[in-house]
């Protein structure tokens, strides 16, 4: 019942009703004019019902079509326009029915060919006399037997061709729909990635700036109150850090390259991060090993963000009794950044407990760039040192050149 309702919603019955009305009109004219006997109406009524429901229920329609043919045989009728209706029902069964119905329809074609010969020749059908009288009776019987089977077989093949064409169109439509959904999903995924990257960038910029500002603010308590110049210098440094942070956030929000700082190049940009931490009053030692190489804009941005976040973590968790150590080591394969800081006796989580967006964000950035991140806490006598190393590789094309 549910399948029938679904078919009723998807099938336009106007065409089927038109064909049924055409058969009914012609049958009325043929019987009233004496061209066909009035008994034809019994088989015609069954055929009209089958033509109306032929796409709603192809199996039922085919069964009614053959029932109409049986009524013709029982009432002794000759071949008439009703056989066109039977051919339409056979075509519909193959084109719109199930695969099992296709097999049944093919078998019915063979049976119909045999029954037609066994019934029409003794009946003296007018179709028999349309064959040329040459070649003997046996030859004429063979030809006569092949004709209905061939006509119905051609109808069956036409239905199969229509079925295959419709299935091909459905597959093409399904493929186009799947491709459209895939494109939409890809766009949504790209937007989600962009939003996540934007959030990481803002986190890195604000987190680093706040850590520097806090360190600068903490240093105020150690200044000599009788030295206003030092107070003004510290206040100016705090203001400069805040302005730089605001400018970098604006760059991020407008999708600009956050590593492009105007006149400063990429190397100077990394140096400015280190200098900014040094000006905050935090003890810091920086070394560069090897000849600085050339990275593309994306790789420089990764280096900038990773160093920025590593310095932020060091400012948050380092023990000021020992300077923060920053080392940039260049090699033909790329740039490796090392950041080491002394861990306070208490208050610092173990590496495995770093579940915030800082360590995770650095690791994601480096994975995208083809690099990797290693972060661990190791013991040095009675002290504990947090070590972070980040490798940013040079692309294969750049290495080969």
Buried (B, 14 or more C-beta within 10 A) or exposed (E): EEEEEEBEEEBEBEEBEEBBEEBBEBBEEBBEEEEBBEBBBBBBBBBBBBBBBBBBBBBBBBBBBBBBBEBBBEEEBBBBBBBEBBBBBBBBBBBBBEEEBBEBBBEBBEEBBEBBBEBBBEBEBEBBEEBEEEEEEEEBBEEBBEBBBEBBBEBBEBBBEBBEEEEEEEEEEEEEEEEEEEEEEEEEEEEEEEEEBEEBBBBBBBBBBBBBBBBBBEBBEEBEEEEEEBBEEBEEBBEBBBEBBEEBBEBBEEEEEBBBBEEEEBEEBBBBBBEBBBBBBBBBEBEBEEEEBEBBEBBBBBBBBBBBBBBBBBBBBBBBEBBBBBBBBBBEEBBBBBBBBBBEEEEBEEBEEBEEBBBEBBBBBBEEBBBEBBBEBEEEEEEBBBBBBBBBBBBEEBEEE
